[in-house]
Amino acid sequence: MRNPFKDTFRLLRELRTRIFAKKVYGRITIEAGVTISGYENIVFGENVTIGKHSQLYAKSGPIRLGDNVSIGRNVTLGAGAGEIVIGNNVLIAQNVVMRAGDHGFSRLDIPIREQATVGGVIHIGNDCWIGANSVITRNVAIGNHSVIGAGSVVTKDVAPYSVVAGNPAKLIRDRKHGGEKWQIILPIAI
C-alpha cells in the first residue's frame, strides 16, 4: 500500500522546485532529503530524477541539467563560483562529487578557508555514465558517449566515446573504435 504522506511530500518538493527554479522544462522527480540551494540559478530539463540525500549548490554559479538525467543517491553538484552543465541522457551513480569551484590557497599569510573561491566549468556531454564514488574537478569536459569508471578522479578532459578509470582517470577503452578490447592499466604481478 502506498504511503499518502510520502507522495504528498514528494509533490511538495517538486512544486517548490517548479516555483523557484530558473526553468523546469518537464517532469522532475526529487526524492527525500535532497538539498537544493540557488534555485534561481538551476535549469531542469525534461524527465530529471534526483536521488535521496543529494545536494545541488548553485548560489554562486549556474547548474544546467539536460533531458533524461538521472542523479543517484548522495550526489553533490557544487557550482561554486563556476558552472556545471550536464547534457541529455546522462546517468550519475551514487556518491559522485562534481565541484566547479575550489578554494584558493596561493597566499600563505591568509588561512585557506578565508581565500577567494576559484571558479571553473564542468561540462558533461550527452549519453554519459558517471560511475559511483567518482570525483570530477573544475575545468573538465567529458565528451559525448563516455563512461567514467567507479571511484575515478577526473582532473582532465575526456574525449568522446572514452571509457576512463582510476585516480587520476586514464583512458582504458575507446567505445567507438576499441570494440571489446580493454587496455590493462595496472601491472599484474604473477
C-alpha positions as CSV (number, residue, x, y, z in Angstrom):
1,M,0.0,0.0,0.0
2,R,1.3,3.4,-0.9
3,N,2.0,5.9,1.8
4,P,-0.1,9.0,1.0
5,F,2.2,11.2,3.2
6,K,5.3,10.2,1.1
7,D,3.5,11.1,-2.1
8,T,2.4,14.4,-0.7
9,F,5.9,15.4,0.4
10,R,7.3,14.3,-3.0
11,L,4.7,16.5,-4.8
12,L,5.5,19.5,-2.5
13,R,9.3,19.1,-3.2
14,E,8.6,19.1,-6.9
15,L,6.1,22.0,-6.7
16,R,8.7,24.1,-4.7
17,T,11.3,23.3,-7.5
18,R,8.9,24.4,-10.2
19,I,8.1,27.7,-8.4
20,F,11.7,28.7,-7.5
21,A,13.9,27.2,-10.2
22,K,15.1,29.3,-13.1
23,K,13.4,26.9,-15.6
24,V,11.8,23.5,-15.4
25,Y,11.1,22.0,-18.9
26,G,9.2,18.9,-17.9
27,R,8.7,16.1,-15.4
28,I,11.0,16.2,-12.4
29,T,11.3,13.7,-9.5
30,I,13.1,14.8,-6.3
31,E,13.5,12.1,-3.6
32,A,13.5,12.7,0.1
33,G,16.4,14.5,1.8
34,V,17.5,16.4,-1.3
35,T,19.1,19.8,-0.6
36,I,18.9,22.5,-3.3
37,S,20.3,26.0,-2.9
38,G,20.3,28.6,-5.5
39,Y,17.1,27.5,-7.3
40,E,17.2,30.7,-9.3
41,N,20.4,29.5,-11.0
42,I,19.3,26.0,-11.9
43,V,17.7,24.8,-15.1
44,F,16.0,21.4,-15.1
45,G,15.4,19.6,-18.5
46,E,12.6,17.1,-19.2
47,N,12.5,13.9,-17.1
48,V,15.1,14.7,-14.4
49,T,15.4,12.5,-11.3
50,I,17.4,13.4,-8.2
51,G,18.1,10.6,-5.7
52,K,17.8,10.7,-1.9
53,H,20.2,12.9,0.1
54,S,21.8,14.6,-3.0
55,Q,22.8,18.2,-2.9
56,L,22.7,20.9,-5.7
57,Y,24.6,24.1,-4.8
58,A,24.1,26.9,-7.3
59,K,24.1,30.1,-5.2
60,S,27.2,31.5,-6.8
61,G,27.1,29.8,-10.2
62,P,24.6,28.0,-12.5
63,I,23.7,24.4,-12.9
64,R,22.0,23.2,-16.1
65,L,20.6,19.7,-16.3
66,G,19.6,18.3,-19.7
67,D,16.7,15.9,-20.6
68,N,16.6,12.4,-19.1
69,V,19.2,13.0,-16.4
70,S,19.3,10.5,-13.6
71,I,21.2,11.6,-10.4
72,G,21.8,8.8,-7.9
73,R,21.7,9.0,-4.1
74,N,24.1,11.2,-2.2
75,V,25.4,13.1,-5.2
76,T,26.9,16.6,-4.8
77,L,26.8,19.1,-7.6
78,G,28.6,22.2,-6.5
79,A,28.8,25.1,-9.0
80,G,30.7,27.2,-6.5
81,A,31.9,30.3,-8.4
82,G,31.8,28.3,-11.6
83,E,29.2,26.4,-13.8
84,I,28.1,22.8,-14.2
85,V,26.4,21.8,-17.5
86,I,25.1,18.2,-17.9
87,G,23.8,17.0,-21.3
88,N,20.9,14.7,-22.2
89,N,20.6,11.1,-21.3
90,V,23.2,11.2,-18.5
91,L,23.4,8.6,-15.7
92,I,25.2,9.8,-12.5
93,A,25.6,7.0,-10.0
94,Q,25.6,7.3,-6.2
95,N,28.1,9.3,-4.2
96,V,29.5,11.3,-7.2
97,V,31.0,14.7,-6.4
98,M,31.3,17.5,-9.1
99,R,32.8,20.7,-7.9
100,A,33.2,23.6,-10.3
101,G,34.9,25.8,-7.7
102,D,37.9,25.4,-5.5
103,H,39.3,27.2,-2.5
104,G,42.3,29.4,-3.4
105,F,45.4,28.6,-1.5
106,S,48.2,30.6,-3.1
107,R,48.6,33.1,-0.2
108,L,50.5,31.9,2.9
109,D,49.5,34.9,5.0
110,I,45.8,34.1,4.9
111,P,44.1,30.9,6.0
112,I,42.9,28.8,3.1
113,R,39.3,28.9,4.3
114,E,39.4,32.8,4.0
115,Q,40.8,32.9,0.5
116,A,38.7,33.6,-2.6
117,T,37.0,30.7,-4.4
118,V,38.3,30.0,-7.9
119,G,35.6,29.0,-10.3
120,G,35.7,26.9,-13.4
121,V,33.4,24.9,-15.7
122,I,32.4,21.2,-15.7
123,H,30.7,20.0,-18.9
124,I,29.2,16.5,-19.2
125,G,28.3,15.6,-22.7
126,N,25.2,13.7,-23.9
127,D,24.8,9.9,-23.2
128,C,27.4,9.7,-20.5
129,W,27.6,7.4,-17.4
130,I,29.4,8.6,-14.3
131,G,30.2,5.6,-12.1
132,A,29.7,5.5,-8.3
133,N,32.1,7.4,-6.0
134,S,33.7,9.4,-8.8
135,V,35.0,12.9,-8.4
136,I,35.0,15.5,-11.2
137,T,37.0,18.6,-10.7
138,R,36.7,22.1,-12.2
139,N,37.6,22.8,-15.8
140,V,36.8,19.3,-17.1
141,A,34.8,18.5,-20.2
142,I,33.6,14.9,-20.6
143,G,32.8,14.1,-24.3
144,N,29.6,12.6,-25.5
145,H,29.0,8.8,-25.1
146,S,31.7,8.5,-22.4
147,V,31.9,6.3,-19.3
148,I,33.7,7.2,-16.1
149,G,34.6,4.1,-14.1
150,A,33.6,3.8,-10.4
151,G,35.9,5.6,-8.0
152,S,37.6,7.7,-10.7
153,V,39.1,11.1,-10.1
154,V,38.7,13.1,-13.3
155,T,41.0,16.1,-13.5
156,K,41.5,16.4,-17.3
157,D,39.1,16.4,-20.3
158,V,37.8,13.1,-21.6
159,A,37.4,12.6,-25.3
160,P,34.0,11.4,-26.8
161,Y,33.4,7.7,-26.7
162,S,36.0,7.1,-24.0
163,V,36.0,4.8,-21.0
164,V,38.3,6.2,-18.3
165,A,39.0,4.9,-14.8
166,G,41.4,5.4,-11.9
167,N,43.0,8.1,-9.8
168,P,43.8,10.1,-11.8
169,A,41.4,8.9,-14.5
170,K,43.1,7.4,-17.6
171,L,41.8,6.0,-20.9
172,I,41.1,2.3,-20.7
173,R,38.9,1.9,-23.8
174,D,37.7,3.7,-26.8
175,R,34.0,2.8,-27.2
176,K,33.8,3.7,-30.9
177,H,37.0,2.1,-32.2
178,G,38.1,-0.2,-29.4
179,G,35.5,-3.0,-29.8
180,E,35.5,-5.2,-26.8
181,K,39.3,-4.9,-26.2
182,W,40.2,-3.4,-22.8
183,Q,43.6,-1.9,-22.1
184,I,45.2,-3.1,-18.8
185,I,46.3,0.0,-16.9
186,L,47.9,-1.7,-13.9
187,P,50.8,-4.2,-14.0
188,I,49.7,-7.7,-13.0
189,A,52.0,-9.5,-10.5
190,I,52.5,-13.2,-11.2
